[in-house]
Amino acid sequence: MEILAPAVSDYLLENCTPADDLLRELAEETRTKLPDAARMQISHDEGEFLTMLTRLIGARRVVEVGVFTGYSSICIARGMPADGHLLACDVSEEWTAIARGYWERAGLADRIELRIAPALETLRSLPADPVLDMAFVDADKVGYPDYYAELVPRLRRGGLIVLDNVFRGGGALDPNATDEGDIAMRRMNEIVMADDRVDSVMLPVRDGVTLARKR
């Protein structure tokens, strides 16, 4: 399912703060080196959305589940103050090697801590204290419910969890879909709706983004 018509997509990109040279170069390198996986990279308008959200809530302690080549990490870290800390979780040394280089070039490496390990292990190793300001989840869809279960208790009151790809290209909307990722995302969306710990809104941003704010 095409959520956005090409003309609408182009218009969105034309009418938000443009990507700088570094982000454009990162996007191009990702497309060139990883053509089969490049679709996993967020669009620039979504990146600007993440930067703005980070700034709006004054986030200093953030967790990212799913780094890929680091575009979203840069967008989040740019919205944080100089003393902010972004814990970036991924399992790929290959993909995050690209990210590391761009974090350095962006002058953000001191704000980003990369952990190469299954994200669920990393999240479960964190203190249980509710100190996180924000979390961004854009990883394997089957893992979303477990990531959410670990992250929400660790969010401070007023903290925000951002879930990407909640439409799954339309698969999450189809009750007859049999793909395990579609089933997991439909379950994830139901979990958020039933969770009385948060207020939530699902937005038609690219492939769907849910914002859940801890009460």
C-alpha positions in Angstrom: 0.0 0.0 0.0 1.4 3.4 -1.0 0.7 5.7 1.9 1.8 8.8 0.1 1.5 9.7 -3.5 4.9 10.6 -5.0 3.7 14.2 -5.5 2.8 14.5 -1.9 6.1 13.0 -0.8 8.0 15.4 -2.9 6.0 18.3 -1.6 6.7 17.3 2.0 10.4 17.2 1.4 10.3 20.5 -0.4 8.6 22.2 2.6 10.6 21.1 5.6 14.1 22.1 6.7 16.4 20.7 4.0 19.0 18.0 4.7 22.5 19.3 5.0 25.4 18.0 3.0 26.3 15.4 5.6 22.9 13.8 5.7 22.6 13.9 1.9 26.0 12.1 1.7 24.9 9.5 4.3 21.7 8.8 2.4 23.6 8.4 -0.9 26.3 6.2 0.6 23.6 4.0 2.1 21.8 3.7 -1.3 25.1 2.9 -3.0 26.6 0.4 -0.6 23.4 -1.2 0.7 20.9 -1.0 -2.2 18.9 -3.9 -1.0 18.5 -2.5 2.5 18.4 1.2 1.8 14.6 1.3 2.2 15.2 0.8 5.9 16.5 4.3 6.2 14.0 6.9 7.4 13.1 9.8 5.1 14.4 13.2 5.7 11.1 14.7 6.7 10.8 12.0 9.4 14.3 12.8 10.5 13.3 16.4 11.0 10.3 15.3 12.9 12.5 13.3 15.3 14.8 16.3 15.8 11.8 18.5 16.6 10.3 16.0 19.0 13.6 15.6 20.8 13.9 19.4 21.2 10.3 19.9 22.2 10.4 17.6 25.1 14.0 18.6 26.1 15.2 15.0 25.9 18.6 14.3 27.4 18.4 10.5 27.9 17.3 8.6 24.8 17.3 5.0 23.6 17.2 4.1 19.9 16.4 0.5 18.9 17.5 -0.1 15.4 20.4 2.1 14.1 21.0 1.0 10.5 23.5 3.5 9.1 22.8 6.2 11.6 20.6 8.7 9.9 18.0 8.7 12.7 20.7 8.7 15.3 22.1 12.0 13.9 18.6 13.5 13.8 17.9 12.6 17.4 21.3 13.6 18.7 21.1 17.0 17.0 17.9 17.7 19.0 19.7 16.9 22.3 21.7 19.3 24.4 25.5 18.9 24.6 25.2 16.8 27.7 22.7 14.4 26.2 23.2 10.7 25.9 21.7 8.5 23.1 22.0 4.7 23.6 21.9 3.2 20.2 21.1 -0.5 19.9 21.9 -2.7 16.9 23.2 -6.1 15.9 25.1 -5.2 12.7 28.8 -4.2 12.8 28.7 -3.6 9.0 25.8 -1.1 9.0 26.8 0.7 12.2 30.4 1.1 10.9 28.9 3.6 8.4 27.0 5.2 11.2 30.1 5.7 13.4 31.9 7.6 10.7 29.1 10.0 10.2 28.5 10.5 13.9 32.2 11.6 14.2 31.9 13.9 11.2 28.7 15.4 12.6 30.5 16.1 15.9 28.0 13.9 17.8 30.0 10.8 18.7 30.4 11.9 22.3 26.6 11.9 22.7 26.0 8.5 21.2 26.8 5.1 22.8 26.5 2.2 20.4 25.9 -1.3 21.8 26.2 -4.2 19.4 24.0 -6.9 20.9 20.4 -8.1 20.7 18.4 -5.0 21.7 16.2 -6.9 24.2 19.3 -8.0 26.1 20.6 -4.4 26.2 17.2 -3.0 27.3 16.9 -5.6 30.1 20.4 -4.7 31.3 19.4 -1.1 31.9 18.4 0.2 35.4 14.7 -0.1 36.1 14.5 3.5 37.2 12.1 5.7 35.1 14.7 8.1 33.8 14.5 7.9 30.0 13.1 11.0 28.2 12.5 9.3 24.9 12.8 6.1 22.9 12.7 5.5 19.2 12.0 2.0 17.9 12.7 1.1 14.3 13.9 -2.4 14.2 12.6 -6.0 13.7 8.9 -5.7 13.9 8.4 -9.1 15.7 10.4 -7.6 18.6 8.4 -4.5 19.0 6.0 -5.7 21.8 9.0 -6.9 23.9 10.9 -3.6 23.3 7.9 -1.6 24.3 7.4 -3.7 27.4 11.0 -2.9 28.5 11.0 0.7 27.6 7.7 2.1 29.0 8.6 1.4 32.6 11.9 3.1 32.1 10.3 6.3 30.7 9.9 9.2 33.0 6.5 10.7 33.5 5.9 12.7 30.3 8.5 10.7 28.4 7.8 9.7 24.9 8.2 6.4 22.9 8.1 6.7 19.1 7.3 3.6 17.1 8.1 3.5 13.4 6.4 1.5 10.6 3.2 0.9 12.5 1.3 0.5 9.1 3.7 -2.1 7.8 2.9 -1.0 4.3 -0.7 -1.8 4.9 -0.1 -5.2 6.4 -1.0 -4.1 9.9 -4.3 -2.9 8.7 -5.2 -6.2 7.1 -6.8 -8.7 9.6 -6.1 -11.5 7.1 -2.4 -10.8 6.8 -0.2 -13.8 7.7 3.3 -12.3 7.7 4.8 -12.5 11.2 5.8 -8.9 11.1 2.3 -7.7 10.2 0.8 -9.8 12.9 3.3 -8.5 15.5 2.7 -4.9 14.5 -1.1 -5.3 14.7 -0.5 -6.7 18.2 1.8 -3.8 19.0 -0.8 -1.3 18.0 -3.5 -3.1 20.1 -1.1 -3.1 23.1 -0.6 0.6 22.9 -4.3 1.3 22.6 -5.0 -0.8 25.7 -2.2 0.6 27.8 -3.5 2.9 30.4 0.0 4.1 31.3 0.2 6.2 28.1 -1.7 8.6 25.9 -1.1 7.8 22.3 -1.6 9.1 18.7 -1.0 7.3 15.5 0.1 9.6 12.6 0.3 9.0 8.9 3.9 9.9 8.7 5.5 7.8 5.9 4.8 4.2 6.9 3.0 5.3 10.1 4.4 6.6 13.4 2.9 6.2 16.8 3.7 8.5 19.7 3.0 7.2 23.2 3.5 9.7 26.1 3.7 8.2 29.5 1.2 9.6 31.9 
